[in-house]
Amino acid sequence: MKTNSFGAIADVSEILAGENSRRVLMVIDEEAYRACGAADVIEPALHGHSVSRFSEFELNPRIADVDRGIELAKQQRPELVIAIGGGTALDLGKLISRLAVQPASSINIIQGTASLERPGSLERAGIPLVAIPTTAGTGSEATHFAVVYVDGEKHSVADPLMLPDYAIIDPRLTYSLPAGITAATGLDAFCQGIESMWSVRANDESIGYASEAIRLASQNIVAAVNTPTPSVRDAMCRASHLAGKAINITTTTSSHALSYSITSDYGIPHGIAVALTLAPMLRFNANVTADDCMDPRGASHVRNRISAIVDLLGATSVENASERFSQIVRSIGCPATLSEASITTDAQIKKIVASVNTQRMANNPRRATEDLLLHQLSTSLNQGVSIG
C-alpha cells in the first residue's frame, strides 16, 4: 500500500486500525520527527497503544544498531513497526522488522552465510512495516533492500520480503528540511534515476519510472533548494519515490559504486558523493563499444538509453548533458567535480577506485576495469574531458 499526497501522514490512523495493532515499535529520527510535523499527527493516533521507541542510532545503519533494535523488538513483540526519517531510519526499520523474526542470526543473514530454505536472504515474512520518509532522496520506502555496515564494510540485504508493507509519502514532511539536506538527498534521487536508465538490468517498467524521476528532479531540484514551494517539494518527493521504484528493479551502478569511500574518507554526504562522478561516467558509458558492452542487448541499445538521458536533461549532446548536470549541482551549492570537493591527486583517485563496490559496478553497461576508471576519473579531474 502506498499513499502519496499532501496530508497523507494522517493515513497512519487507518493503518493502525486495519492492522488491529496494539503494540507499536517506532524507529525514528527524533529530530526530523519533531521538526517535520509528523509527531503532531502520529502521537494522537498512537493514544491507547503500547509504544516502544528506537531512536539512538548513528547515521548510516550499523550492525550494532540493528542488533539493539532486534533485541527491543523481541522484548516488546510489536504488531506494527513505523519507521520515519531519512534513509537510515527507513533501512533500520526494514532490518529490524524483518530480521527480528528470522531463525538465522542477523550477522549470518547480512553476510550471506545463513543456511536458507528459500531463495533470497529471508525465510519468514516480518512484522508489518510502515515506511514514512521525511526527505526526498533515498527512495528506501520503495525498495526491497537495506544497507548495513559491519566493521566499516557496506552490505546490502536484498529480498522481496524487505519491501515495506506501507509507504506514506507526504510532501509536507519535507518542508522543514534545510537547504543542504534537500540538495544532498535530491541529488541522490537524481543520480538514481540516471544510473537506473543505463543499468544492464533496465527494462520498460524501470525506464518509465526513471525517466519521470529524471525529468522531475532536473526541473525542480534547484527551486527545491533555493526557493522551495509546496509544488516543487511535491515534485521532488515524487522524483525520489519513482527513482526508488526504478532502482528496486535495476539497483544502482558506477557512480554509486564509486561513492562509498568518498563519503567515508572525506565526509561528503552520500548524494553529493554520487553526483561527483555522474558526469564523467555519463561520458564514459556513452563511448560503449561492442567489445566492452556489458548489456546483453548490445552497445546500440545502451547508446539509445544514453541519448534518452541527454534528452531528459534538455541537452543536445553527451558533453552538453554532462555540463548541464554539473551546472545544476553547482547551482544548489554543491561541488560538481572531484577537484571542487578537494579530491585533487592521483593517489586519492586510486584509493577511490580501489575501494569500488564491485556488486554495483557490475550493473554498469560498459566494462569498467580499474585502469579504465583511473584513466577516466584522472582525465576528468585534470582536463575536464573523457576518454574515447
C-alpha positions in Angstrom: 0.0 0.0 0.0 1.3 3.5 -0.9 -0.2 6.9 -0.2 1.4 10.0 -1.8 -0.3 13.3 -1.2 -0.3 16.4 1.0 -1.7 15.3 4.4 -1.1 11.6 3.7 0.5 11.2 7.1 -3.0 11.1 8.6 -3.3 7.6 7.0 -1.3 6.2 9.9 -4.6 6.1 11.9 -6.2 4.0 9.1 -3.2 1.6 9.0 -3.3 1.2 12.8 -6.9 0.3 12.7 -6.6 -2.0 9.7 -3.7 -3.9 11.2 -5.5 -4.0 14.6 -2.2 -3.2 16.2 -2.0 -2.5 19.9 1.8 -2.8 20.3 3.9 -0.5 18.1 7.6 -0.1 17.6 8.7 3.3 16.4 12.1 3.6 14.6 12.5 7.3 14.4 14.9 10.1 13.7 13.7 12.1 16.6 14.9 15.5 15.3 13.2 15.0 11.9 10.1 13.5 13.6 9.5 16.6 15.6 10.7 19.2 13.1 8.6 17.9 10.1 5.3 17.9 12.0 4.7 14.2 11.8 4.7 13.9 15.6 1.7 16.3 15.8 -0.4 13.8 13.7 1.1 10.4 14.8 1.2 10.9 18.6 -2.6 11.4 18.9 -3.1 8.3 16.6 -1.0 6.3 19.0 -3.1 7.1 22.0 -4.1 3.9 23.8 -1.4 1.9 22.1 1.7 0.3 23.8 4.5 2.2 22.1 8.3 1.4 22.1 10.8 3.8 20.6 14.1 3.1 19.0 15.9 6.3 18.1 19.5 6.1 19.4 21.4 5.2 16.2 24.2 6.5 14.1 24.0 8.0 10.6 24.2 5.0 8.2 22.9 1.7 9.8 25.5 -0.2 11.8 25.1 -3.9 12.8 25.3 -2.9 16.5 22.2 -0.6 15.9 20.4 -3.3 14.1 21.0 -5.9 16.8 19.9 -3.4 19.5 16.7 -2.8 17.6 16.1 -6.5 17.1 16.5 -7.1 20.8 14.0 -4.4 21.6 11.5 -5.9 19.1 11.9 -9.4 20.6 11.3 -8.0 24.1 8.3 -5.8 23.1 6.7 -8.1 20.4 5.3 -5.3 18.3 2.4 -5.9 15.9 3.5 -3.0 13.7 6.7 -1.1 13.1 6.6 2.5 12.0 9.9 3.9 10.6 10.1 7.6 10.0 13.0 9.7 8.9 15.7 9.6 6.2 17.3 6.6 4.7 19.0 5.5 7.9 15.7 5.3 9.8 13.9 3.6 7.0 16.6 1.0 6.4 16.8 0.3 10.1 13.0 -0.1 10.2 13.3 -2.7 7.4 16.1 -4.6 9.0 14.6 -4.7 12.5 11.1 -5.6 11.4 12.3 -8.4 9.1 15.4 -9.8 10.9 13.7 -9.9 14.3 11.6 -12.9 13.2 14.2 -14.9 11.3 15.6 -18.2 12.7 19.2 -17.2 11.5 21.2 -14.6 13.2 21.4 -11.0 11.8 25.1 -11.3 11.1 24.7 -14.5 9.1 21.9 -13.0 7.1 23.8 -9.8 6.4 27.0 -11.5 5.4 25.1 -14.2 3.4 26.3 -17.1 5.4 22.9 -18.2 6.7 21.5 -21.6 5.6 18.2 -20.7 4.0 15.3 -22.8 2.9 14.1 -20.3 0.3 15.9 -18.2 -2.3 17.0 -14.8 -1.1 18.0 -13.6 2.4 14.9 -14.2 4.5 12.8 -17.2 5.4 9.9 -15.6 7.1 7.7 -12.5 6.5 8.5 -9.8 9.0 6.4 -7.6 11.3 4.2 -5.3 9.2 6.2 -2.1 8.4 5.1 1.5 7.7 7.8 3.5 6.0 7.5 7.3 6.1 10.3 9.3 4.5 11.0 12.8 5.8 13.5 13.5 2.9 13.1 13.4 -0.8 16.0 11.3 -1.8 16.7 7.8 -0.8 13.5 6.1 -2.1 14.1 3.4 0.6 10.3 3.1 1.1 10.1 1.7 -2.4 13.0 -0.8 -2.4 13.4 -4.4 -1.3 16.9 -3.9 0.1 18.6 -2.2 3.0 22.1 -1.1 3.7 24.0 -2.1 6.9 27.7 -1.6 7.8 29.7 -4.4 9.5 33.2 -3.3 10.7 33.1 -0.4 8.3 32.2 -2.6 5.3 28.9 -1.9 3.5 26.5 -4.8 3.0 23.1 -4.8 1.3 20.4 -7.2 2.5 18.1 -7.9 -0.5 14.9 -9.9 -0.6 11.4 -9.3 -1.8 10.2 -9.6 1.8 12.3 -6.5 2.7 9.8 -4.2 0.8 7.8 -2.2 3.3 4.1 -3.1 3.7 3.0 0.5 3.7 4.7 3.7 2.3 3.4 7.1 3.2 4.9 9.9 1.1 3.7 13.3 2.4 5.5 16.3 0.9 4.6 18.4 3.9 7.1 16.4 5.9 9.9 17.8 3.8 9.0 21.5 4.3 11.3 21.9 7.2 14.4 20.4 5.5 17.4 22.8 5.4 18.9 23.5 2.0 21.9 21.3 2.5 19.9 18.1 3.2 17.4 19.0 0.4 20.4 19.3 -2.0 22.1 16.1 -0.9 19.1 13.9 -0.9 17.7 15.4 -4.1 21.0 14.6 -5.8 20.7 11.0 -4.7 17.3 10.6 -6.3 18.5 12.4 -9.4 21.5 10.1 -9.8 19.5 7.0 -9.0 17.2 7.9 -11.9 20.1 8.4 -14.3 22.0 5.3 -13.2 18.8 3.2 -13.4 18.3 4.3 -17.0 21.7 3.0 -18.2 21.8 -0.1 -15.9 22.2 -3.5 -17.6 19.0 -4.5 -15.6 16.9 -1.7 -17.0 13.5 -2.8 -18.6 10.5 -0.9 -19.9 9.0 -0.6 -16.4 12.1 0.7 -14.7 12.8 3.1 -17.6 9.3 4.6 -17.2 10.0 5.3 -13.5 13.5 6.5 -14.1 12.6 8.8 -16.9 9.9 10.6 -14.9 12.3 10.8 -11.9 15.0 12.4 -14.0 12.5 14.9 -15.5 11.1 15.9 -12.2 14.5 16.2 -10.5 16.1 18.2 -13.3 13.2 20.6 -13.4 12.7 21.1 -9.6 15.8 20.4 -7.6 17.2 23.9 -7.9 14.0 25.6 -6.8 13.5 23.0 -4.0 16.9 24.0 -2.6 17.0 27.7 -3.2 13.3 28.9 -3.4 11.2 26.0 -2.1 7.4 26.0 -2.7 4.8 23.3 -2.0 4.7 22.3 -5.6 8.4 21.8 -6.0 8.6 19.9 -2.7 5.9 17.6 -4.1 7.7 17.2 -7.3 10.9 16.1 -5.6 9.0 13.7 -3.4 7.6 12.1 -6.5 11.0 12.1 -8.1 12.5 10.3 -5.1 9.8 7.7 -4.9 9.9 7.0 -8.6 13.7 6.7 -8.5 13.3 4.2 -5.7 10.9 2.2 -7.7 13.4 2.3 -10.6 16.4 1.1 -8.6 14.2 -1.5 -6.9 14.3 -3.2 -10.3 17.7 -2.3 -11.6 19.8 -1.3 -8.5 22.4 1.4 -8.9 25.6 1.3 -10.9 29.0 3.0 -11.3 28.6 6.4 -9.6 27.1 4.8 -6.5 29.8 2.1 -6.6 32.5 4.9 -6.5 30.7 7.0 -3.9 31.1 5.0 -0.7 34.8 5.7 0.0 34.2 9.4 -1.0 31.7 9.6 1.8 33.6 7.6 4.4 37.1 9.2 3.7 36.0 12.8 3.1 32.7 13.1 5.0 30.9 14.1 1.8 27.1 13.4 2.1 26.1 10.4 0.0 24.0 12.1 -2.7 26.8 14.7 -3.3 29.4 12.0 -3.4 27.4 10.1 -6.0 27.0 13.3 -8.1 30.7 13.9 -8.2 31.3 11.1 -10.7 28.0 11.1 -12.5 29.1 13.4 -15.4 32.4 11.5 -16.0 30.5 8.2 -16.0 27.9 9.5 -18.4 30.7 10.4 -20.8 32.4 7.0 -20.2 29.2 5.0 -20.8 28.4 7.0 -23.9 31.5 5.6 -25.5 30.5 2.0 -25.1 31.5 -0.4 -27.9 30.6 -4.0 -28.8 33.9 -5.1 -27.3 33.3 -3.7 -23.8 29.5 -3.7 -23.6 28.1 -5.5 -20.5 24.4 -5.2 -21.6 23.3 -8.3 -23.5 21.1 -6.1 -25.7 24.2 -4.6 -27.2 26.1 -1.3 -27.5 23.5 0.4 -29.7 20.8 -0.3 -27.1 22.9 1.3 -24.4 23.7 4.3 -26.6 19.9 4.8 -27.2 19.4 4.9 -23.5 22.2 7.4 -23.1 20.5 9.5 -25.8 17.3 9.4 -23.8 19.1 10.7 -20.7 20.6 13.5 -22.8 17.1 14.4 -24.0 15.6 14.3 -20.4 18.3 16.7 -19.3 17.3 19.1 -22.1 20.7 18.8 -23.7 22.0 18.5 -27.3 24.9 16.1 -26.7 26.6 14.0 -24.1 29.1 16.7 -23.3 26.3 19.3 -23.1 24.3 17.0 -20.8 27.3 16.5 -18.6 27.8 20.2 -18.3 24.1 20.8 -17.6 24.2 18.3 -14.8 27.2 19.9 -13.3 25.6 23.3 -13.6 22.6 22.1 -11.6 24.9 20.7 -8.9 26.8 23.9 -8.6 23.6 26.0 -8.5 22.4 24.2 -5.4 25.7 25.0 -3.6 27.4 21.6 -4.0 30.8 20.7 -5.6 30.2 19.3 -9.1 33.6 17.7 -9.7 36.2 15.8 -7.6 38.6 18.7 -7.7 35.9 21.1 -6.4 35.5 18.6 -3.5 39.2 18.9 -2.8 40.0 15.5 -4.3 42.9 16.6 -6.5 45.6 13.9 -6.6 46.1 10.7 -8.5 46.7 8.9 -5.1 43.2 10.0 -3.9 41.7 8.7 -7.2 43.5 5.4 -6.9 42.1 4.9 -3.4 38.6 5.6 -4.5 38.8 3.2 -7.4 40.5 0.5 -5.3 37.6 0.5 -2.9 34.8 0.4 -5.6 31.7 -1.6 -4.8 32.0 -4.4 -7.4 28.4 -5.5 -7.0 27.1 -2.1 -8.0 29.8 -1.7 -10.7 28.6 -5.0 -12.3 25.4 -3.3 -13.3 27.2 -0.7 -15.4 26.6 -1.0 -19.2 30.3 -0.5 -20.1 33.0 -2.7 -18.6 34.9 -0.6 -16.1 38.3 -2.0 -15.2 40.4 -0.4 -12.6 42.7 1.0 -15.2 39.8 2.5 -17.2 38.3 4.1 -14.1 41.6 5.5 -13.1 42.1 7.0 -16.6 38.5 8.3 -16.8 38.5 10.0 -13.4 42.0 11.3 -13.6 41.4 12.7 -17.1 38.2 14.3 -15.9 40.0 15.7 -12.8 42.8 17.2 -14.7 41.4 18.2 -18.0 37.6 18.0 -17.9 37.4 15.7 -20.9 36.8 12.0 -21.2 38.5 9.1 -22.8 37.3 7.6 -26.1 
